[in-house]
Amino acid sequence: MPDPIQDMPVEEFRRTAHEIVDWIADYLQDIRQYPVLPDVEPGDLIDALPASGPERGEPMEIILKDFRTLVAPGITNWNHPRFLAWFANTGSAPGILGEMLAAALNVNGMLWKSSPAATELEQVTLGWLRQWLGLPEQFFGIIYDTASTSSLHALVAARELASPEARSQGTPQDLTLYVSEHAHNSIEKGALTIGIGQRNVRHVPADGEFRMQPEVLASMIEEDRRSGKRPFCVVATVGTTSIASIDPVPEIAGIAERYGLWLHVDAAYGGSAALLPEMRYVLAGCEHADSIVVNPHKWLLTPMDLSVFYTRRPEILRRAFALSAVYLDSADGPRALNYSEYGVQLGRRFRALKLWFVLRYFGREGLAAILRQHICLAENFAEMIRGDANFEIAAPVRFSLVCFRARRPDEFNRRLLERVNSSREVFLSGLVVNGRAVLRLAIGNIRTSREDIERVWTLLCQTARELDSEINQLDGTQPDISDSDRPDNRR
């Protein structure tokens, strides 16, 4: 037999690992020297790399060189303090170290026996987080990858409770799901995945504060029941993706109980704020929910990806997913938990390790202080907007998210967003609120400072003046972006 190919020699690994850690440390320390957005076009990296993989192995020096010169320059730097789009986040140093160790251990936490420490550390860590969030002890926790997956599992559990026959016969065509018009589209995707047709996904109108209207929800449920449908689940949101609105969970929970619906709460973003005693109210009513999702990879400094799913009905979740197989038989005693019985995945990464590192390194007080800082920075930015007649707040400021716009036509706001982002100094996202184009700034990175926010504001004001000057040169009028009565501002 030919000599087998060996793994990288230990000393080469040690040397390369030190080089990589040094690069990571420099990257985190000097992150502001990088642009937030890369200066690339679609297909650039594809064209720069060989179309076929190497026949023979290549030295790490060459691989790392290509990483530094080809891959890194094409990255949108989510870890940048002026990445303020979508829900900004942090891959913190303790979380990165936990991720490195998880990769080295390379365990599969599908069964207790397949990795006892991974299984039990997940139980302990999620118990700590549950306590910090103020959720009842009866809530069972499990880690999935993203909130989309967590919510999908909630829908399957809800279906199992309402229609146990679906496990063997498929999803009945009369099951009906209720979501706010501002719910994340992953809920509807999850419904499609489990066979709930779009016609059976009912979007409940929101009020002036962008919250689901409970009285309308109850009316829709009554109407659907009279028409022969089977309402089975309602999804409320704590911190919607667009504008961070908070649905009235206590009232929705009462309706869900009255009609026998599973209540799932999508608190992927906003739920983390409950670590603050003064913001524990954001999860009011969630103690009555059947399930809730919170994403530590959004606002709790944990590297992508890690989504925590809690349910007070774990027996229903297990009933929905558990399947027997000879190769999974394991008699390990009453305290042994097999997480693979509570979800789609059989193979499970050791995600709990990085969250455990983060919770231990920062502690509850440290994490709470960071969240308070982000909320304060968002309010400071909102005050800058309120103090300038050329801009306006477009939605209530909640958590660390600010939605705003220039007091100009939609096209002006779209161009403002595009021009600001093209500077590559900052990355904001946009959306439409009440039919108007809006800019959106979300703070979630541990390194984001007041100076960063002030730089964003300076760039916005400067760019707005430049755009207004260009427009006025074209139409021959004097620049004045505060004039809301100009003809091109009327809708």
C-alpha positions in Angstrom: 0.0 0.0 0.0 1.2 3.5 -0.7 2.1 5.7 2.3 -1.0 7.4 3.6 -1.3 11.2 3.5 -0.8 12.6 6.9 -2.5 15.6 8.6 -0.5 18.9 8.9 2.5 18.4 11.2 1.9 19.7 14.6 4.7 22.3 14.5 3.4 23.6 11.1 0.0 23.8 12.6 1.3 25.6 15.7 3.2 28.1 13.5 0.3 28.7 11.2 -2.2 29.0 14.0 -0.1 31.7 15.6 0.0 33.5 12.4 -3.7 33.3 11.9 -4.4 34.4 15.5 -2.1 37.4 15.0 -4.0 38.3 11.9 -7.3 38.0 13.8 -6.0 40.1 16.6 -4.8 42.8 14.2 -8.1 42.7 12.3 -10.1 43.3 15.5 -7.7 46.0 16.7 -7.5 47.9 13.4 -11.0 47.2 12.1 -11.7 50.9 11.3 -8.8 50.8 8.8 -11.0 48.5 6.6 -13.9 49.7 4.5 -17.2 48.4 5.7 -18.3 47.5 2.2 -15.8 45.9 -0.3 -15.0 47.6 -3.6 -15.9 44.6 -5.8 -18.2 43.6 -8.6 -20.2 40.3 -8.8 -18.0 37.5 -10.1 -14.6 39.2 -9.2 -13.5 36.4 -6.8 -14.8 33.7 -9.1 -12.7 35.1 -11.9 -9.6 35.5 -9.6 -9.6 31.8 -8.5 -8.8 28.7 -10.5 -11.8 27.0 -12.1 -10.6 23.6 -10.9 -9.2 22.6 -7.5 -5.5 21.7 -7.1 -4.4 18.1 -7.9 -1.7 18.4 -5.3 -1.8 20.1 -2.0 -0.5 23.6 -1.6 1.5 25.2 1.2 -0.3 27.2 3.8 1.8 30.2 3.0 0.1 30.4 -0.5 -3.3 29.7 0.9 -3.1 32.4 3.5 -1.7 34.8 0.9 -4.7 34.3 -1.2 -7.0 34.7 1.8 -5.4 38.1 2.6 -5.2 39.4 -1.0 -8.3 37.8 -2.6 -10.9 36.8 0.1 -10.6 39.4 2.8 -10.8 42.4 0.4 -14.2 41.0 -0.8 -15.7 40.7 2.6 -18.5 42.9 3.9 -17.1 43.6 7.3 -19.9 42.8 9.7 -17.5 43.2 12.6 -16.9 46.8 11.7 -18.2 49.4 14.2 -19.9 51.3 11.4 -21.7 48.3 10.0 -25.1 49.6 10.9 -27.4 47.7 8.4 -30.0 45.0 9.1 -29.1 44.0 12.7 -25.5 44.8 13.4 -23.7 42.3 15.5 -20.4 41.3 17.1 -18.2 38.3 16.7 -16.5 39.0 20.1 -13.0 37.8 21.0 -14.2 35.3 23.6 -16.8 33.9 21.2 -14.1 33.6 18.5 -11.9 31.6 20.9 -14.8 29.3 21.8 -15.5 28.7 18.1 -11.8 27.8 17.6 -12.0 25.2 20.3 -15.3 23.8 19.1 -13.7 23.3 15.7 -10.7 21.5 17.2 -12.9 19.2 19.3 -15.1 18.5 16.2 -17.8 16.7 18.2 -21.3 15.8 17.0 -23.8 16.5 19.8 -26.6 14.4 18.3 -26.8 12.1 21.4 -25.7 12.4 25.0 -23.3 9.5 24.4 -21.9 11.1 21.3 -20.7 14.0 23.4 -21.8 14.2 27.0 -20.1 17.5 27.8 -21.5 19.2 24.7 -25.0 18.1 25.6 -24.8 19.1 29.2 -23.0 22.4 28.6 -25.8 23.4 26.2 -28.3 22.6 29.0 -26.4 24.6 31.6 -25.7 27.6 29.3 -29.3 27.9 28.1 -30.4 27.6 31.7 -28.3 30.7 32.6 -29.6 32.7 29.6 -33.2 31.7 30.5 -32.7 33.0 34.0 -31.2 36.2 32.8 -34.1 36.8 30.4 -36.6 36.2 33.2 -38.3 33.2 31.5 -39.9 30.5 33.7 -37.9 27.4 34.7 -40.2 25.1 32.8 -38.9 26.4 29.5 -36.7 23.8 27.7 -33.9 25.2 25.6 -32.2 24.0 22.5 -29.7 25.6 20.1 -30.4 25.8 16.3 -28.5 27.8 13.7 -30.8 30.8 12.9 -34.2 32.2 13.9 -35.6 30.9 10.6 -34.8 27.4 11.7 -36.1 28.0 15.3 -39.4 29.4 14.0 -39.7 26.5 11.6 -39.5 24.1 14.5 -42.1 26.1 16.4 -44.5 25.7 13.4 -43.9 22.0 13.2 -44.6 21.7 17.0 -47.8 23.7 16.6 -48.9 21.5 13.7 -48.2 18.4 15.9 -50.3 19.8 18.7 -53.2 20.7 16.4 -53.1 17.9 13.9 -51.1 14.8 15.1 -52.3 13.0 12.0 -50.1 15.2 9.9 -47.0 13.2 11.0 -48.3 10.2 9.0 -50.7 11.7 6.5 -49.2 15.1 5.7 -50.3 18.7 6.5 -54.1 19.2 6.3 -55.1 22.0 4.0 -57.3 23.8 6.5 -54.6 24.7 9.1 -54.3 28.5 9.4 -51.5 30.6 10.7 -51.6 34.2 11.9 -48.7 36.7 11.7 -48.4 40.4 11.8 -48.0 42.3 8.6 -44.6 43.2 9.9 -43.5 39.7 10.8 -40.2 38.4 9.4 -40.7 36.5 6.1 -39.0 33.5 7.6 -42.3 32.7 9.3 -44.1 32.5 5.9 -41.1 30.5 4.5 -41.5 28.1 7.4 -45.2 27.7 6.7 -44.5 26.9 3.1 -41.9 24.4 4.1 -44.3 22.4 6.2 -47.1 22.5 3.7 -49.1 25.5 4.9 -50.1 27.2 1.7 -49.8 31.0 1.4 -53.6 31.3 1.3 -53.6 29.9 4.9 -51.0 32.4 6.2 -53.1 35.3 7.5 -51.4 38.7 7.9 -53.0 40.6 10.7 -53.0 44.4 10.2 -50.9 46.6 12.6 -51.8 49.7 14.4 -50.2 53.1 14.3 -47.3 51.8 16.4 -46.7 49.0 13.9 -48.0 46.4 16.4 -50.4 43.5 15.7 -54.0 44.4 16.6 -55.3 41.7 19.0 -59.0 42.6 18.4 -58.5 42.2 14.6 -56.6 38.9 15.2 -59.6 37.6 17.3 -62.0 38.6 14.6 -60.0 36.9 11.9 -59.8 33.7 13.9 -63.6 33.7 14.4 -64.2 34.4 10.7 -61.9 31.5 9.7 -63.4 29.1 12.1 -66.9 29.9 10.7 -65.6 29.2 7.1 -64.3 25.8 8.1 -60.6 26.5 8.6 -58.6 25.3 11.6 -56.6 28.2 13.3 -53.5 26.5 14.9 -50.8 29.0 15.5 -50.1 32.7 16.0 -46.7 34.3 15.8 -46.0 37.5 17.7 -42.8 39.6 17.4 -40.6 41.4 19.9 -38.5 43.7 17.8 -39.6 43.4 14.2 -36.8 43.4 11.6 -38.0 46.6 9.9 -38.7 48.9 12.8 -38.3 46.9 16.1 -42.0 47.2 17.0 -43.2 45.0 19.9 -46.5 43.2 19.4 -48.8 43.2 22.5 -47.9 39.7 23.6 -50.1 39.5 26.8 -53.2 40.2 24.8 -52.2 37.9 22.0 -51.4 35.2 24.5 -55.0 35.5 26.0 -56.5 35.1 22.5 -54.2 32.1 21.7 -55.3 30.4 24.9 -59.0 31.1 24.3 -58.9 29.5 20.9 -56.3 26.8 21.5 -53.6 28.2 19.3 -49.9 27.6 19.7 -48.2 31.0 20.5 -44.7 31.5 19.1 -42.8 34.7 19.9 -40.1 35.8 17.5 -37.8 37.8 19.9 -34.7 37.0 17.8 -33.5 40.7 18.1 -35.5 42.4 20.9 -35.5 39.5 23.4 -31.9 40.1 24.4 -32.9 43.5 25.9 -34.7 41.6 28.7 -31.2 41.1 30.3 -31.7 44.7 31.5 -34.0 44.8 34.5 -35.4 48.1 33.3 -36.3 46.4 29.9 -37.6 43.1 31.3 -41.1 44.4 30.1 -40.2 43.6 26.5 -40.9 39.9 27.2 -44.1 40.6 29.2 -46.6 37.8 28.4 -43.9 35.5 27.0 -44.2 33.3 30.0 -47.5 32.2 28.5 -46.0 31.5 25.1 -45.6 28.0 23.9 -42.2 28.9 22.3 -39.8 31.8 21.9 -36.6 32.4 19.9 -33.8 34.7 20.9 -30.6 35.1 18.8 -27.4 35.6 20.8 -25.6 36.1 17.4 -27.6 39.3 16.9 -27.1 41.3 20.1 -25.2 39.1 22.6 -21.7 39.2 21.0 -21.8 35.6 19.8 -20.3 34.8 16.4 -22.6 33.6 13.7 -24.5 31.4 14.0 -26.4 30.6 17.2 -30.2 30.8 17.8 -31.8 29.8 21.0 -35.2 28.2 21.0 -37.2 27.8 24.2 -40.5 25.9 24.6 -42.6 25.1 27.6 -43.9 22.0 25.7 -40.8 20.0 24.9 -42.8 16.8 24.8 -44.7 18.1 21.8 -41.5 19.1 20.0 -40.0 15.7 20.7 -43.2 14.0 19.5 -43.0 15.9 16.3 -39.4 15.0 15.5 -38.3 11.8 17.3 -37.7 8.8 15.1 -36.3 5.4 16.2 -33.2 4.0 14.4 -31.0 1.1 15.5 -27.8 3.1 15.0 -29.2 5.7 17.5 -30.2 3.3 20.3 -28.7 4.5 23.5 -29.7 3.6 27.0 -27.8 6.1 29.1 -30.1 6.7 32.1 -32.9 9.1 32.9 -30.8 12.3 32.9 -29.3 11.7 29.4 -30.8 14.1 26.9 -30.6 13.4 23.1 -31.0 16.7 21.4 -31.4 15.2 18.0 -34.8 14.0 19.0 -35.9 17.7 19.2 -35.3 18.9 15.7 -34.5 18.2 12.1 -30.8 17.9 12.5 -29.0 14.7 13.5 -25.5 16.2 13.3 -25.1 19.1 15.7 -22.2 21.4 16.1 -20.9 22.4 19.6 -22.4 25.9 19.3 -23.0 26.1 23.1 -19.2 26.4 23.7 -18.9 29.9 22.2 -22.0 31.2 24.0 -20.7 29.8 27.3 -17.4 31.7 26.7 -19.3 34.9 26.0 -21.6 34.6 29.0 -18.7 33.8 31.4 -16.3 36.4 30.1 -18.7 39.4 30.1 -21.2 38.2 32.7 -24.7 39.5 32.9 -23.7 42.9 34.1 -21.1 43.3 31.3 -23.6 42.3 28.6 -26.2 44.6 30.1 -23.7 47.5 30.1 -23.0 47.0 26.4 -26.7 46.9 25.5 -27.3 50.1 27.5 -24.5 51.7 25.6 -26.0 50.7 22.3 -29.5 52.0 23.3 -27.9 55.3 24.5 -26.1 55.7 21.2 -29.3 55.1 19.2 -31.1 57.7 21.3 -28.2 60.2 20.8 -28.4 59.6 17.0 -32.2 60.2 17.2 -31.6 63.4 19.0 -29.3 64.6 16.2 -32.1 63.9 13.7 -34.8 65.6 15.9 -32.6 68.7 16.1 -32.2 69.1 12.3 -35.2 70.4 10.3 -33.9 68.7 7.2 -34.4 65.2 8.7 -37.2 63.4 10.6 -37.7 60.2 12.6 -39.8 57.8 10.6 -40.8 55.3 13.3 -40.7 55.1 17.1 -37.1 54.6 18.3 -36.8 51.2 20.0 -33.9 49.2 21.3 -30.8 50.3 19.3 -32.6 50.9 16.0 -33.4 54.3 14.4 -35.5 54.7 11.3 -35.2 58.1 9.7 -35.4 60.0 6.4 -34.6 63.3 4.8 -37.6 65.6 4.5 -37.4 65.1 0.8 -39.0 62.9 -1.9 -38.5 59.1 -1.8 -36.0 59.2 -4.7 -33.8 61.7 -2.8 -33.7 59.3 0.2 -32.9 56.3 -2.0 -30.0 58.3 -3.6 -28.9 59.5 -0.1 -28.7 55.9 1.1 -26.8 54.7 -2.0 -24.4 57.6 -1.9 -23.6 57.2 1.8 -23.0 53.5 1.4 -20.9 54.0 -1.7 -18.4 55.9 0.5 -17.7 52.4 2.1 -17.2 54.2 5.4 -20.6 53.1 6.7 -23.3 50.6 5.8 -26.9 51.5 6.4 -30.0 49.6 5.1 -33.3 51.0 3.7 -36.9 50.1 3.8 -40.4 51.5 3.1 -42.5 52.6 6.0 -46.0 53.8 5.4 -45.3 54.1 1.7 -42.2 56.2 2.2 -38.5 55.4 1.6 -36.7 55.3 4.9 -33.1 54.8 6.1 -32.4 52.5 8.9 -29.5 52.5 11.4 -29.0 49.6 13.8 -26.3 49.5 16.5 -25.1 46.2 17.7 -21.3 46.1 17.6 -19.3 46.2 20.8 -16.8 48.6 19.2 -19.3 51.2 17.9 -18.6 54.5 19.6 -20.1 57.9 19.8 -17.4 59.1 17.4 -18.6 56.5 14.9 -22.2 57.7 15.1 -21.1 61.3 14.8 -19.1 60.4 11.7 -22.2 58.8 10.2 -24.3 61.9 10.9 -21.6 64.2 9.4 -21.5 62.0 6.3 -25.3 62.0 6.0 -25.6 65.8 6.3 -22.7 66.4 3.9 -24.1 64.0 1.3 -27.6 65.5 1.6 -26.3 68.9 0.9 -24.3 67.6 -2.1 -27.4 65.9 -3.5 -29.6 68.9 -3.0 -27.0 71.1 -4.7 -26.9 68.8 -7.7 -30.7 68.8 -7.9 -31.0 72.5 -7.7 -28.3 73.1 -10.3 -30.5 71.0 -12.6 -33.7 72.9 -12.0 -32.1 76.3 -11.4 -33.5 76.9 -7.9 -31.6 77.8 -4.7 -30.5 74.9 -2.4 -32.8 74.5 0.6 -33.5 70.9 1.6 -35.7 72.0 4.5 -38.4 73.4 2.2 -41.0 70.7 2.4 -43.4 72.7 0.2 -41.4 72.5 -2.9 -43.3 70.9 -5.8 -41.0 67.9 -6.0 -41.8 67.2 -2.4 -45.5 66.9 -2.8 -47.0 63.4 -3.1 
